[in-house]
Amino acid sequence: MNTMFGAAVATATRVIMMMLLLLMLSLLLFSSSSNPKMMVSSFSSMSVSKSMSVSKSKLTSKLTSTLTSKLTSTTLAFTKRPPSLQMSNTNHDDDENQQQQQHNNDNQQQKKTREELELISKNLNKAIERVLASPQSSLLATCRVRVAPSPSGYRLGLMANERINADGELALGIPHDDMFIFTPQLAQRVVFENVLPENYDGWTGDVGLLAMLLLNELARSSSNTHSDSFDSNNSSKKNLGTDLPRRPEVVQNLISTWVQSLPTIDEMRAGNMHPLLWNEEDQEVLQSSSTRKLYRMLDDADEDATWLMERVWKHDPHSFPPHVTLPNKGADGQTQSQTQTHPCFTTEGFKWALSLVFSRSFYVDGSLRLIPIMDFANHDDLGMGGNVHLNNNKNNNSNNSNQVNNSNPVNMSTVGTEEVTGGNMGRFNTVRGSVLRTGKGRRNGKNFYEPKREVFLTHGPRSCAEYLLEYGFLPQRHLPRSKNDYASAASTISPAVSELTFELRPDDRFLDDKLDILEFETYRYDSSSSSSSVTPTPMEPTQTFDVVSDFFGTGRGDGEPDPAMMQFLRLCELGASDAFLLEAVFRKEVWDFMSLPVSESNERSVLNTIANACEKALKDMDMVDNNTNRNHNHPENDETDDNDHGDDAPSPAQLCSIVRGSERKALSRTLDFVNRELEALDLKEYYQERRLKDLGLDSEWGDDAGASSRPPGIDGEYDDDEDYRFGATRVPGSLDW
């Protein structure tokens, strides 16, 4: 402002000076023309007068023009800002216009997305009604919910369509029928029975089999009657994919509608809905943020997709189309001209299907199951209502939720949700199926769900890394109260869990003996052996264990290692003077021996192995933090602008920071516990002391000549027998003597 005022004063001063000069010059010319002495006769006088008149006219015109220009510039100087301020104002106005335009575009996109979700849910509910009105209504034994856009900010959810009591009452029950539910057994024994090798076991396991079933349904539900991969030899086939299992038209219509309602691969990438579909930079950050490695999942997916492509998919492109064309449904249900191409039996399509199976499937009655309609239920830690959320990317059905609403705190002791479990249903309660029950508790003083109230479920107690890697989101209890508080969010996470992986060393001198013990002795202790439908399996030479902090209910101290991990590592580190335990005479007992400390040297090796693993994991996480801080301090190196995640939605980097902080907490507590144990090794009881105690040889020796040291029943006649007294005068060391 001072600069503007000074410039204006200087300009005004120059104008006033010019006006004064013009006035003085005019007076001078006027006085000269009126003076008689300055006149000469006739021609000379006329010439001079004419010349002076012309000069006067030109000068007056020039001065007038100059005065007008100066006055105009002075006026503009008072009405305009300096050039720099004017440019700044223009940029500010442009930014405001761009922000307003972006806001309008976001509102239009949200409105469009809302309309699309309403149309999707409308089509789904129509298909559900058709099934309920058909002879196949038993496939939805209990269905007291409908699909609708989630009012909590999720993509889609299940809403009560009648009053449901909040006391564990059944909201949705679906029988275990292969016509409707996807299982690994359905893939191996029915759909791909003649395609996959017998006992096929891919790196992705059951999740990969369910992913193939999902891709098959995608092909069956596509709008293709032929594609670029169409084989003329199979022209008799009307539809793409494998037409199994056979379903009535009304049921197949529901399955096809359900498949087409799933988020597309582009939608999932744009919303960062699952780490398998994140960009490479975010995946690299997550890889270094957790001991539960994302690259392991990506490698497994690539390995299986490559194997299947080479041996199965490319040999029958009609049954396994690489791409399909999905229709966009109009309001009247008729297919419009607009269509979209979606990857199917390719590596990208396989990863898309894997991400959906990871986030939507349930483990019920000893099997992993993908259950249409039930998979739309959203996760909620607190339970009924879902209005208290700081949600990030998606819930279990890959719904994008970017809302922050912590204005209505809920008492966690009054609400709750239930996991999907197995249960009986049907007219005589004899049909086995999967059930979704309401949580037990109250909300707003009501112990029931009103119609159109969203019904939630929970995925149970899992670590941050498990939720993010499998379901693609972090629950509310793992998120900060404020979107600007991600750095300290991990300190409040309880329990904090990390993973450590150990293996038998290939160069171990006693490797064969240890592998023999793992193969033939550990299967008896497999927890899965309690299930009659599961064959117990021996331990593998590579094992992964959880290290936990603040995990109540385990009976362990804060940071105390898993006893199973200690048992495995004692076997791994067994050697030197303890190698005699690997002899055949101890083969049936050695695994039990490993449950307790073997020797001081063995225990020290075990604790050092755990400490080294914790330190290495912490070092990797510190490197990620350093790189993050470096990018934060140098905005020109920060590429977050290229991948804008919105104001409220936490970015993948923020989610990784929470995972990293949680695992650092668990690793640090475990490292502290191990260091304390290393200082107390001399206080532990080891195998030799335990063995001597079991044999009753751990007591002190008494006086050879003392009568009190004689065992009961020994007469005095043997007191002089040295040979007898040596073995008979030991003081009994225990009640077992």
C-alpha positions in Angstrom: 0.0 0.0 0.0 2.9 2.4 0.8 4.3 1.7 -2.7 1.0 2.4 -4.4 0.5 5.7 -2.5 4.1 6.9 -3.3 3.7 6.2 -7.0 0.4 8.1 -7.1 1.8 11.2 -5.4 4.8 11.3 -7.8 2.5 11.1 -10.8 0.2 13.8 -9.5 3.2 16.1 -8.8 4.4 15.7 -12.4 1.0 16.5 -13.8 0.8 19.7 -11.7 4.2 20.8 -12.9 3.2 20.3 -16.5 0.0 22.3 -16.0 2.0 25.2 -14.5 4.4 25.1 -17.4 1.6 25.2 -19.9 0.0 28.2 -18.1 3.2 30.2 -18.1 3.8 29.5 -21.8 0.3 30.6 -22.8 0.6 33.9 -20.9 3.9 34.6 -22.7 2.5 34.0 -26.1 -0.6 36.1 -25.4 1.5 39.1 -24.2 3.8 38.9 -27.3 1.0 39.0 -29.8 -0.7 42.1 -28.2 2.5 44.2 -28.0 2.7 47.0 -30.9 6.4 47.1 -30.7 6.7 43.7 -31.9 4.7 44.4 -35.0 6.5 45.3 -38.3 5.0 46.5 -41.5 2.9 44.7 -43.9 4.4 41.5 -45.3 7.0 40.8 -42.6 4.4 41.4 -39.9 1.9 39.1 -41.6 4.5 36.3 -42.1 5.7 36.5 -38.5 2.2 36.6 -37.2 1.2 33.6 -39.3 4.2 31.6 -38.2 3.7 32.4 -34.5 0.1 31.5 -34.8 0.9 28.0 -36.3 3.6 27.4 -33.7 1.2 28.4 -30.9 -1.5 26.1 -32.2 0.9 23.1 -32.4 2.3 23.7 -29.0 -1.1 24.0 -27.4 -2.3 20.7 -29.1 0.8 18.9 -27.9 0.5 20.1 -24.3 -3.2 19.2 -24.2 -2.5 15.7 -25.4 0.2 15.3 -22.8 -2.0 16.6 -20.1 -4.8 14.3 -21.0 -2.5 11.2 -21.1 -1.1 12.1 -17.6 -4.5 12.6 -16.1 -5.7 9.3 -17.5 -2.6 7.4 -16.2 -3.1 9.1 -12.8 -6.7 8.0 -12.6 -5.7 4.4 -13.5 -3.0 4.5 -10.9 -5.6 5.2 -8.2 -8.0 2.5 -9.5 -5.6 -0.3 -10.4 -3.2 -2.4 -8.3 0.5 -2.6 -9.1 1.3 -5.2 -11.8 2.6 -7.8 -9.3 -0.5 -7.5 -7.1 -2.7 -7.5 -10.1 -1.1 -10.8 -11.3 -1.5 -12.3 -7.9 -5.1 -11.4 -7.7 -5.6 -13.0 -11.2 -4.0 -16.2 -10.1 -6.1 -16.2 -6.9 -9.2 -15.8 -8.9 -8.2 -18.6 -11.3 -7.5 -20.9 -8.3 -10.9 -20.1 -6.8 -12.5 -20.8 -10.2 -10.7 -24.0 -10.6 -11.6 -25.1 -7.0 -15.2 -24.2 -7.7 -15.1 -26.1 -10.9 -13.5 -29.1 -9.3 -16.1 -28.9 -6.5 -18.9 -28.9 -9.1 -17.3 -31.8 -10.9 -17.0 -33.8 -7.7 -20.6 -33.1 -6.9 -21.7 -34.2 -10.3 -19.6 -37.3 -10.1 -21.0 -38.1 -6.7 -24.5 -37.6 -8.0 -23.8 -39.8 -11.0 -22.2 -42.5 -8.7 -25.2 -42.3 -6.4 -27.6 -42.8 -9.3 -25.6 -45.7 -10.6 -25.5 -47.4 -7.2 -29.3 -46.9 -6.8 -29.8 -48.5 -10.2 -27.5 -51.4 -9.3 -29.3 -52.0 -6.0 -32.7 -51.8 -7.8 -31.7 -54.5 -10.3 -30.3 -56.6 -7.5 -33.4 -56.4 -5.4 -35.6 -57.2 -8.4 -33.5 -60.4 -9.0 -33.8 -61.3 -5.3 -37.6 -60.9 -5.4 -37.8 -63.1 -8.4 -35.9 -65.9 -6.6 -38.0 -65.5 -3.5 -41.1 -65.8 -5.6 -39.8 -68.9 -7.5 -39.6 -72.6 -6.5 -35.9 -71.9 -5.7 -36.8 -69.6 -2.8 -35.1 -72.0 -0.4 -31.8 -70.7 -1.6 -32.5 -67.6 0.4 -33.9 -69.4 3.5 -34.0 -66.2 5.5 -33.8 -62.8 3.8 -34.8 -59.8 5.9 -32.5 -57.4 4.2 -32.2 -55.6 0.8 -29.3 -54.1 -1.0 -29.0 -50.3 -1.1 -26.4 -47.5 -1.2 -24.9 -47.4 2.2 -25.9 -44.2 4.2 -22.6 -44.5 6.1 -20.6 -43.6 3.0 -19.8 -47.1 1.8 -20.5 -48.2 -1.7 -23.4 -50.6 -1.1 -24.7 -52.2 2.0 -27.5 -54.4 3.5 -30.5 -52.6 4.9 -33.2 -54.1 7.1 -36.5 -54.3 5.2 -38.4 -55.0 8.4 -37.9 -54.6 12.2 -35.0 -56.9 13.4 -34.2 -57.2 17.0 -30.7 -56.4 18.0 -30.1 -59.5 20.2 -28.4 -61.9 17.8 -31.5 -62.3 15.7 -31.1 -63.9 12.2 -31.0 -61.3 9.4 -29.8 -63.4 6.5 -29.4 -67.1 6.1 -28.2 -68.9 3.0 -27.9 -72.7 2.7 -24.7 -74.3 1.6 -25.9 -75.1 -1.9 -23.4 -75.3 -4.8 -26.0 -73.7 -7.0 -25.6 -70.4 -5.1 -22.4 -70.5 -3.0 -18.9 -70.6 -4.4 -16.5 -73.1 -2.7 -13.1 -74.6 -3.7 -14.7 -78.0 -3.9 -17.2 -76.7 -6.5 -14.2 -75.5 -8.6 -12.2 -78.7 -8.4 -15.0 -81.3 -8.6 -17.6 -79.6 -10.9 -16.7 -76.5 -12.9 -13.0 -77.3 -13.7 -13.0 -81.0 -13.0 -11.8 -81.9 -16.5 -9.5 -78.9 -16.8 -7.4 -78.7 -13.7 -5.1 -81.5 -12.6 -6.3 -83.8 -9.9 -5.4 -82.4 -6.5 -4.4 -79.0 -8.0 -2.8 -76.8 -5.4 -1.8 -73.4 -6.6 0.2 -70.8 -4.7 -2.9 -68.8 -4.0 -4.7 -71.9 -2.6 -8.5 -71.8 -2.1 -8.6 -68.1 -2.8 -7.3 -68.7 -6.3 -9.9 -71.4 -7.0 -12.7 -69.0 -5.9 -11.2 -66.3 -8.1 -11.4 -68.6 -11.1 -15.1 -69.3 -10.3 -15.7 -65.6 -10.1 -14.0 -65.0 -13.5 -16.1 -67.8 -15.0 -19.3 -66.2 -13.8 -18.0 -62.9 -15.2 -17.7 -64.5 -18.6 -21.1 -66.2 -18.3 -22.8 -62.9 -17.4 -21.0 -60.8 -20.1 -22.9 -59.4 -23.1 -20.6 -61.4 -25.5 -22.1 -63.9 -27.8 -18.8 -63.9 -29.5 -15.5 -62.1 -29.1 -12.1 -61.7 -30.7 -11.2 -64.9 -29.1 -14.2 -66.7 -30.4 -13.3 -70.2 -31.8 -15.3 -71.3 -34.8 -15.0 -74.9 -33.7 -17.0 -74.0 -30.6 -19.6 -71.9 -32.4 -22.4 -74.1 -31.1 -21.8 -72.6 -27.6 -23.9 -69.6 -27.0 -22.2 -68.1 -24.0 -18.6 -67.6 -22.9 -17.2 -69.5 -20.0 -18.0 -72.9 -18.6 -21.7 -73.4 -18.2 -21.4 -75.0 -14.8 -23.0 -75.3 -12.3 -26.3 -75.6 -14.1 -28.8 -73.2 -12.6 -32.5 -72.3 -13.2 -32.8 -69.1 -15.2 -34.1 -67.1 -12.3 -31.1 -68.1 -10.1 -28.6 -67.5 -13.0 -30.1 -64.1 -13.5 -29.4 -63.2 -9.8 -25.8 -64.5 -10.0 -25.2 -62.5 -13.2 -26.7 -59.4 -11.8 -24.6 -59.8 -8.7 -21.4 -60.2 -10.7 -22.2 -57.1 -12.8 -22.7 -55.1 -9.6 -19.2 -55.7 -8.4 -16.7 -52.8 -8.7 -14.7 -53.0 -11.9 -11.0 -53.1 -12.0 -10.8 -49.4 -13.0 -13.1 -48.4 -10.2 -11.0 -50.3 -7.7 -7.8 -48.8 -9.0 -9.2 -45.3 -8.9 -10.4 -45.8 -5.3 -7.3 -47.7 -4.1 -9.7 -50.3 -2.9 -7.1 -53.1 -2.5 -3.3 -53.3 -2.3 -3.2 -55.9 -5.1 -4.4 -53.1 -7.4 -2.4 -50.2 -6.0 0.3 -48.5 -8.1 3.8 -49.8 -7.8 5.1 -46.9 -5.6 2.4 -47.5 -3.0 2.9 -51.2 -3.1 6.6 -50.7 -2.5 5.9 -48.6 0.6 3.5 -51.2 2.0 6.1 -54.0 1.3 8.6 -52.2 3.6 5.9 -51.2 6.1 4.9 -54.7 7.2 6.5 -58.0 7.9 3.5 -59.6 6.3 4.8 -59.1 2.8 2.6 -57.9 -0.1 5.1 -59.0 -2.7 4.6 -62.6 -1.5 0.9 -62.3 -2.5 1.8 -60.6 -5.8 4.3 -63.3 -6.6 1.8 -66.0 -5.8 -0.8 -64.4 -8.1 1.7 -64.0 -10.9 2.9 -67.6 -10.6 -0.6 -69.1 -10.7 -1.7 -66.8 -13.5 1.3 -67.7 -15.6 0.9 -71.5 -15.0 -2.8 -71.4 -15.8 -2.3 -69.3 -18.9 0.3 -71.6 -20.3 -1.5 -74.9 -19.5 -5.2 -74.1 -19.4 -6.5 -70.6 -20.4 -4.9 -70.1 -23.8 -5.9 -73.5 -25.1 -9.6 -72.7 -24.8 -10.2 -69.0 -25.2 -13.9 -69.4 -25.5 -14.2 -71.1 -22.1 -11.5 -68.8 -20.7 -11.8 -65.5 -22.6 -9.1 -63.0 -21.9 -11.5 -60.1 -22.1 -15.3 -59.7 -21.9 -17.7 -56.9 -22.7 -19.9 -55.8 -19.9 -23.2 -54.1 -20.6 -24.4 -50.9 -19.0 -28.0 -51.3 -17.9 -30.5 -48.5 -18.5 -33.3 -47.7 -16.1 -35.7 -49.9 -17.9 -33.2 -52.8 -17.7 -32.5 -52.8 -21.4 -28.9 -52.9 -22.6 -27.7 -49.6 -23.9 -25.1 -49.1 -26.7 -22.5 -48.1 -24.2 -20.3 -51.0 -23.1 -17.0 -51.5 -21.3 -14.3 -54.1 -21.8 -13.1 -55.8 -18.7 -10.1 -58.2 -18.3 -11.1 -61.8 -17.5 -8.8 -64.8 -17.7 -5.6 -62.7 -17.7 -3.1 -61.8 -15.0 -4.8 -58.5 -14.4 -8.2 -60.1 -14.3 -7.0 -62.8 -11.9 -5.6 -60.1 -9.5 -8.9 -58.3 -9.7 -10.8 -61.5 -8.8 -8.3 -62.3 -6.0 -8.8 -58.9 -4.4 -12.6 -59.4 -4.4 -12.4 -62.9 -3.0 -9.9 -61.8 -0.3 -12.3 -58.9 0.7 -15.6 -60.7 0.4 -15.2 -64.3 1.3 -16.0 -66.0 4.7 -14.5 -69.0 6.4 -17.5 -71.0 7.5 -17.7 -74.7 8.6 -14.1 -75.5 7.6 -14.2 -74.0 4.1 -13.7 -70.7 2.5 -16.9 -69.5 0.8 -17.9 -66.6 -1.4 -21.6 -65.9 -0.7 -23.5 -63.6 -3.0 -25.7 -61.0 -1.4 -24.2 -61.7 2.1 -20.9 -60.2 0.8 -22.5 -56.8 0.6 -22.6 -56.6 4.5 -20.2 -53.9 5.6 -17.7 -54.2 8.5 -18.2 -52.1 11.6 -16.3 -52.4 14.9 -18.9 -50.7 17.0 -21.9 -52.2 15.3 -25.4 -50.9 15.0 -25.7 -47.7 13.0 -22.4 -47.1 11.4 -22.6 -43.3 11.9 -19.4 -43.1 13.8 -16.7 -43.7 11.1 -13.4 -42.5 9.9 -13.4 -44.7 6.9 -10.7 -44.9 4.3 -11.1 -46.8 1.1 -13.5 -49.7 1.4 -15.1 -52.3 3.5 -15.4 -56.0 2.8 -17.4 -55.4 -0.3 -14.9 -53.0 -1.8 -17.1 -49.9 -1.2 -15.3 -46.6 -1.3 -15.9 -44.6 1.9 -14.2 -41.2 2.3 -16.1 -39.6 5.2 -14.9 -38.3 8.5 -17.6 -38.2 11.2 -16.7 -38.4 14.8 -19.3 -36.0 16.1 -21.4 -38.7 17.8 -19.3 -40.9 20.0 -20.7 -44.3 20.8 -20.2 -46.3 24.0 -18.6 -49.5 22.8 -20.0 -51.5 25.7 -23.5 -51.0 24.4 -23.1 -52.1 20.8 -21.5 -55.0 18.9 -21.5 -56.9 15.6 -21.3 -60.6 14.8 -19.1 -62.6 12.4 -20.7 -64.7 9.7 -21.0 -68.3 11.1 -22.5 -71.6 10.3 -26.0 -72.4 11.4 -29.0 -74.6 10.8 -32.1 -73.3 8.9 -35.0 -74.6 6.9 -38.5 -75.7 7.9 -37.2 -78.4 10.3 -34.0 -76.6 11.1 -31.9 -79.3 9.5 -30.3 -77.5 6.6 -26.8 -76.3 7.2 -25.8 -72.8 5.9 -24.1 -69.5 6.6 -25.9 -67.0 8.8 -25.6 -63.3 9.5 -27.0 -62.2 12.9 -27.5 -58.8 14.4 -25.2 -57.6 17.0 -26.3 -57.6 20.6 -26.7 -54.1 22.1 -28.4 -50.8 21.9 -28.2 -47.7 19.9 -30.1 -44.4 20.6 -32.0 -46.3 23.3 -33.4 -48.9 20.8 -32.6 -52.6 20.9 -33.8 -53.3 17.3 -33.0 -52.3 13.7 -35.6 -50.2 12.1 -36.4 -50.7 8.4 -33.8 -49.1 6.1 -31.2 -49.3 8.9 -27.9 -50.8 7.8 -27.0 -54.2 9.2 -23.3 -54.7 9.8 -20.9 -57.5 10.5 -17.4 -57.8 11.8 -14.4 -59.7 10.5 -13.1 -60.4 14.0 -9.8 -59.6 15.7 -7.1 -59.2 13.1 -3.9 -57.2 12.8 -3.6 -53.9 10.8 -1.7 -55.7 8.1 -4.3 -58.5 7.8 -7.1 -56.0 7.4 -5.2 -53.9 4.8 -3.7 -56.8 2.8 -6.8 -58.9 2.7 -9.8 -56.6 3.0 -8.1 -53.4 1.7 -9.1 -51.1 4.6 -8.3 -50.4 8.2 -11.1 -50.6 10.8 -12.2 -47.6 12.8 -10.4 -48.6 15.9 -7.1 -48.5 14.0 -7.7 -45.0 12.6 -7.0 -41.6 14.2 -9.7 -39.4 15.5 -8.5 -36.7 13.1 -7.3 -37.0 9.5 -4.2 -35.0 10.5 -3.2 -37.4 13.3 -2.0 -40.5 11.4 1.5 -40.3 12.8 0.4 -41.0 16.4 -2.5 -43.3 15.5 -0.4 -46.4 15.9 0.4 -45.8 19.5 -3.3 -46.4 20.5 -3.7 -49.6 18.5 -4.3 -52.6 20.7 -3.4 -55.3 20.1 -0.4 -54.4 17.9 0.7 -57.4 15.8 3.6 -58.2 13.5 4.9 -61.3 11.9 8.3 -63.0 12.0 9.3 -65.8 9.6 12.0 -68.4 10.4 13.3 -71.5 8.6 15.6 -74.4 9.0 19.0 -73.4 7.7 19.9 -75.4 4.5 23.5 -75.7 5.7 22.5 -77.2 9.1 24.6 -80.2 9.9 21.6 -82.0 11.3 19.1 -80.8 8.7 17.9 -84.3 7.8 17.2 -85.3 11.4 15.2 -82.1 12.0 13.2 -82.5 8.8 12.4 -86.0 9.9 11.1 -84.8 13.2 9.0 -82.1 11.6 7.5 -84.5 9.1 6.7 -87.4 11.4 6.3 -85.9 14.9 4.7 -82.5 14.7 1.5 -83.5 12.8 0.1 -84.9 16.0 0.0 -81.4 17.5 -1.7 -79.7 14.5 -4.7 -77.8 15.8 -6.6 -78.6 12.7 -6.6 -82.3 13.6 -9.6 -81.6 15.8 -11.7 -81.3 12.6 -12.7 -84.6 11.2 -12.9 -83.1 7.7 -9.4 -81.8 7.7 -6.3 -84.1 7.5 -3.7 -83.0 10.0 -0.5 -81.9 8.3 3.1 -81.8 9.6 5.0 -78.5 10.1 6.9 -77.1 7.2 10.6 -76.1 7.5 9.6 -72.5 7.1 7.2 -71.1 9.7 5.6 -67.6 10.3 4.6 -66.5 13.8 2.9 -63.5 15.3 4.5 -61.2 17.8 2.0 -59.3 19.8 1.8 -56.3 22.1 -1.0 -55.6 24.5 -3.0 -58.7 23.5 -5.2 -59.5 26.5 -6.5 -63.0 26.9 -3.4 -64.9 25.7 -2.0 -65.5 29.1 1.3 -64.0 27.9 3.1 -60.9 29.0 3.5 -57.8 26.8 5.9 -58.8 24.0 6.3 -62.4 25.1 7.0 -64.6 22.1 4.6 -67.3 21.0 5.4 -70.7 22.7 5.1 -72.4 19.4 7.7 -70.1 17.9 10.1 -70.8 20.8 9.5 -74.6 20.3 10.3 -74.4 16.6 13.4 -72.2 17.1 14.8 -74.5 19.8 14.7 -77.3 17.3 16.3 -75.1 14.6 19.1 -74.1 16.9 19.7 -77.6 18.4 23.3 -78.7 18.0 26.7 -79.0 19.5 26.5 -80.7 23.0 22.7 -80.9 22.7 22.7 -82.9 19.4 22.4 -86.2 21.4 18.7 -85.4 21.6 18.4 -86.0 17.9 19.4 -89.7 18.4 16.8 -92.3 17.4 16.1 -93.2 21.1 14.7 -89.8 21.7 12.9 -89.4 18.3 9.4 -89.8 19.8 10.0 -87.4 22.6 12.3 -84.7 21.2 9.5 -82.4 20.0 8.0 -82.4 23.5 11.5 -81.6 24.9 11.6 -78.4 22.7 8.6 -76.9 24.5 10.9 -76.0 27.4 14.5 -74.6 27.5 17.1 -77.2 26.4 20.3 -75.6 27.5 21.7 -72.1 28.1 23.6 -72.0 24.9 20.5 -73.2 22.9 18.3 -70.6 24.6 20.7 -67.8 23.9 20.8 -68.7 20.2 17.0 -68.7 20.1 16.7 -65.3 21.8 19.4 -63.8 19.6 17.6 -65.1 16.5 14.4 -63.4 17.5 16.2 -60.2 18.4 18.0 -60.1 15.1 14.8 -60.6 13.2 13.1 -57.8 15.2 16.0 -55.4 14.6 16.1 -56.1 10.9 12.4 -55.4 10.5 12.7 -52.2 12.5 15.6 -51.1 10.4 13.6 -51.6 7.2 10.7 -49.5 8.6 13.1 -46.8 9.7 14.3 -46.5 6.1 10.8 -46.0 4.9 10.2 -43.3 7.5 13.4 -41.5 6.5 12.4 -41.6 2.8 8.9 -40.3 3.7 10.4 -37.4 5.8 12.8 -36.6 3.0 10.0 -36.3 0.5 8.0 -34.2 3.0 10.9 -31.8 3.4 11.4 -31.5 -0.3 8.0 -31.0 -1.9 9.5 -31.0 -5.4 10.2 -34.7 -4.9 6.8 -35.5 -3.6 4.6 -37.2 -6.2 1.4 -37.2 -4.1 -0.2 -34.6 -6.4 -0.1 -37.1 -9.2 -2.4 -39.4 -7.2 -4.8 -37.3 -5.3 -6.8 -39.2 -2.8 -9.1 -36.5 -1.6 -9.2 -34.4 1.5 -10.8 -36.9 3.8 -9.8 -40.3 2.4 -6.5 -41.5 3.8 -4.0 -42.2 1.1 -2.2 -45.5 0.8 0.9 -43.9 2.3 -1.1 -42.8 5.3 -2.5 -46.3 5.7 0.9 -47.8 5.4 2.2 -45.4 8.1 -0.4 -46.7 10.6 0.5 -50.3 9.7 4.2 -49.5 10.1 3.6 -47.8 13.5 1.5 -50.7 14.8 4.1 -53.3 13.8 6.9 -51.3 15.1 5.2 -51.2 18.5 4.8 -55.0 18.5 8.4 -55.6 17.4 9.8 -53.1 19.9 8.0 -54.7 22.8 9.1 -58.2 21.7 12.7 -57.0 21.4 12.6 -55.5 24.9 11.2 -58.8 26.3 13.9 -60.8 24.5 16.7 -58.6 25.9 15.4 -59.0 29.4 15.3 -62.8 28.9 18.9 -62.8 27.7 20.0 -61.2 31.1 18.2 -63.9 33.0 19.4 -67.1 31.3 21.2 -68.3 34.4 17.9 -68.4 36.3 16.1 -70.8 34.0 15.8 -74.5 34.4 17.1 -76.6 31.5 16.8 -80.1 30.2 19.6 -81.7 32.3 18.2 -80.3 35.6 14.7 -81.5 34.6 15.9 -84.9 33.7 17.8 -85.4 36.9 14.7 -84.3 38.9 12.6 -86.8 37.0 15.0 -89.5 38.0 15.2 -88.3 41.6 19.0 -87.6 41.3 18.8 -83.9 42.0 19.2 -84.0 45.9 22.3 -83.5 48.0 24.3 -86.4 49.4 24.2 -87.1 53.2 26.7 -88.3 55.8 27.8 -91.9 55.0 28.1 -92.9 58.6 25.0 -91.1 59.9 22.2 -93.4 60.8 19.7 -90.7 59.9 20.8 -90.9 56.3 19.9 -94.6 56.0 16.8 -95.4 54.0 13.9 -97.0 55.7 14.1 -100.7 56.2 17.9 -100.9 56.4 19.1 -102.7 59.6 22.2 -101.8 61.4 23.9 -105.0 60.3 24.7 -103.3 57.0 26.4 -100.2 58.6 29.9 -101.5 58.0 29.2 -102.5 54.4 31.0 -99.8 52.4 29.6 -101.0 49.1 26.1 -100.8 50.2 26.5 -97.6 52.2 27.6 -95.7 49.0 24.3 -96.2 47.3 22.0 -96.4 50.3 22.9 -93.3 52.3 21.5 -90.7 49.9 18.9 -88.5 51.4 15.7 -88.9 49.3 15.3 -85.8 47.2 11.6 -85.9 46.6 8.3 -87.6 47.6 8.7 -89.9 44.6 11.7 -91.6 46.0 
